[in-house]
Amino acid sequence: MATKVDDLATRRHALRVRIHSDERALAIAYPKDAEKLREDLERERAMLTELDEQLDTGKEEVRQQMRDALEAYFSGRDALLKLNGYFHDPGFRDTIFVRPYLSRPTASAGIAGVNPALLEPQDTYQVKQALLRVLEMDPVPDPVVSENQQVHDERVRNARAGRGFWTDEELQRKAEDPVAFAHGRGVKVR
């Protein structure tokens, strides 16, 4: 199952990259190329919708596998601790789990030479809950194009159409009053 989900995830990622690339290309496309890019985008977005429907099922299966794996690990850990004679779970004393305590005066001398037995451990429950929170992560949002990039794309598109390196608004002001536009080079004082 993991291979199928990995394959779907890889295909989805590649498709999202292609869509983003085509959107950027469409923003500055020559008028003759724009229609082909729109068709490609429409087709790619339809493919992404189909993949998303398949991935929703796969995500839940992977989440369940992760829950089962965590339960198996912590059950095995509990059994090993009991076999080693522990009456209470000592928590996690590894230095990766005590990083929040570096600001404490006792550990400020440096973590490298500190005996792990002297460090305050993280409770097993806290570590398990932190690992389970990964299952609740939201998907990464689609990339957002900045306003500056949109203005640049509009200017490039107009330049490629032979109208000059101006925005649509600047071209409108140029059409309304070419003399004032030429003296101010299109700048509008606000």
C-alpha positions in Angstrom: 0.0 0.0 0.0 2.8 2.4 0.9 4.3 2.2 -2.6 0.9 3.0 -4.2 0.4 6.0 -1.9 4.0 7.2 -2.5 3.5 6.9 -6.2 0.3 8.9 -6.0 1.9 11.5 -3.8 4.9 11.9 -6.2 2.5 12.2 -9.2 0.5 14.8 -7.3 3.6 16.8 -6.4 4.9 16.7 -10.0 1.4 17.8 -11.2 1.3 20.7 -8.8 4.7 21.9 -9.9 3.6 21.6 -13.6 0.4 23.6 -12.9 2.3 26.3 -11.0 4.9 26.5 -13.9 2.1 26.7 -16.5 0.3 29.4 -14.5 3.5 31.5 -14.4 4.0 30.9 -18.1 0.4 31.9 -18.8 0.9 35.1 -16.9 3.5 36.3 -19.4 2.6 34.2 -22.5 2.4 35.6 -26.0 -1.2 35.9 -27.0 -0.8 33.1 -29.6 0.5 30.7 -26.9 -2.1 31.6 -24.2 -4.9 29.3 -25.5 -2.7 26.2 -25.5 -1.5 27.0 -21.9 -5.1 27.4 -20.8 -6.1 24.1 -22.2 -3.1 22.4 -20.6 -4.0 24.0 -17.2 -7.6 22.8 -17.5 -6.4 19.3 -18.2 -3.8 19.3 -15.4 -6.3 20.7 -12.9 -8.8 17.9 -13.8 -6.0 15.3 -13.3 -5.2 16.9 -10.0 -8.8 16.6 -8.9 -8.8 12.9 -9.7 -5.6 12.3 -7.8 -6.9 14.2 -4.8 -9.9 11.9 -4.6 -7.6 8.9 -4.7 -5.2 10.4 -2.1 -8.0 11.1 0.4 -8.4 7.3 0.8 -4.7 6.8 0.8 -4.1 9.4 3.5 -6.5 7.7 5.9 -4.9 4.3 5.3 -1.4 5.8 6.0 -2.6 7.6 9.1 -4.0 4.3 10.4 -0.7 2.5 9.6 1.2 5.2 11.5 -1.2 4.9 14.5 -0.7 1.1 14.5 3.1 1.5 14.3 3.1 3.9 17.2 1.0 1.6 19.3 3.3 -1.3 18.5 6.4 0.7 19.3 5.1 2.0 22.6 3.7 -1.4 23.6 7.1 -2.9 22.8 8.9 -0.2 24.7 6.7 -0.7 27.8 7.4 -4.5 27.7 11.2 -3.9 27.4 11.2 -1.5 30.3 9.4 -4.0 32.4 11.8 -6.8 31.4 14.7 -4.5 32.4 13.1 -4.1 35.8 11.6 -0.6 35.6 8.5 -0.1 37.8 7.8 3.3 36.2 8.5 4.6 32.8 11.6 6.8 33.0 10.6 8.9 30.0 12.9 9.9 27.2 16.3 11.2 28.3 18.0 11.4 24.9 19.4 14.8 24.2 17.0 15.4 21.3 14.1 15.4 23.7 15.6 17.8 26.2 16.4 20.7 23.9 13.7 22.9 25.5 15.7 22.7 28.8 18.9 24.2 27.3 17.9 27.6 28.7 17.9 26.2 32.2 21.0 27.2 34.3 22.0 23.6 35.0 22.2 22.6 31.4 23.5 26.0 30.1 27.1 24.7 30.3 26.5 22.7 27.2 24.7 19.5 26.3 27.7 17.7 24.8 29.3 16.5 28.1 26.2 16.3 30.2 25.2 12.9 31.6 21.8 12.0 30.1 20.7 10.7 33.5 21.0 14.2 34.9 18.7 15.7 32.3 15.0 16.1 32.9 13.2 13.6 30.7 10.2 14.1 28.5 7.3 12.0 29.6 6.5 9.1 27.3 2.9 10.3 26.9 4.2 13.7 25.7 6.4 12.2 23.1 3.6 9.9 21.9 1.2 12.8 21.6 3.7 14.9 19.7 4.2 12.0 17.2 0.4 11.6 16.9 0.0 15.4 16.1 1.8 14.8 12.8 -1.3 12.9 11.7 -3.3 16.2 12.1 -1.1 18.3 9.8 -2.8 20.4 7.3 -1.9 20.0 3.6 0.5 22.6 2.2 -1.5 25.5 0.6 -1.0 26.2 -3.1 1.7 28.8 -3.7 0.6 32.5 -3.7 2.0 34.9 -6.3 3.0 38.2 -4.8 1.5 41.5 -6.1 4.9 42.6 -7.3 5.2 39.5 -9.4 1.7 40.0 -10.8 2.6 43.5 -11.8 5.8 42.4 -13.4 4.0 39.6 -15.3 1.4 42.1 -16.6 4.2 44.4 -17.8 6.0 41.5 -19.6 2.8 40.3 -21.2 2.1 43.9 -22.5 5.7 44.2 -23.7 5.4 41.0 -25.6 2.2 42.2 -27.2 4.1 45.2 -28.5 2.4 47.8 -26.1 5.5 48.6 -24.0 6.6 47.6 -20.6 3.6 49.0 -18.8 0.7 47.8 -16.7 -2.9 47.9 -18.1 -3.6 50.9 -15.8 -0.5 52.7 -17.1 -1.5 52.1 -20.7 -5.0 53.4 -20.0 -3.5 56.7 -18.5 -1.2 56.9 -21.6 -4.2 56.6 -23.9 -6.1 59.3 -22.0 -3.3 61.9 -21.9 -0.1 60.9 -23.8 1.7 64.2 -23.1 1.2 64.1 -19.3 2.1 60.4 -19.4 5.3 61.1 -21.3 6.4 63.9 -18.9 5.7 61.7 -15.9 6.7 58.5 -17.6 3.5 56.9 -16.5 3.9 57.6 -12.8 0.8 58.4 -10.9 1.2 60.5 -7.7 -1.2 59.3 -5.1 
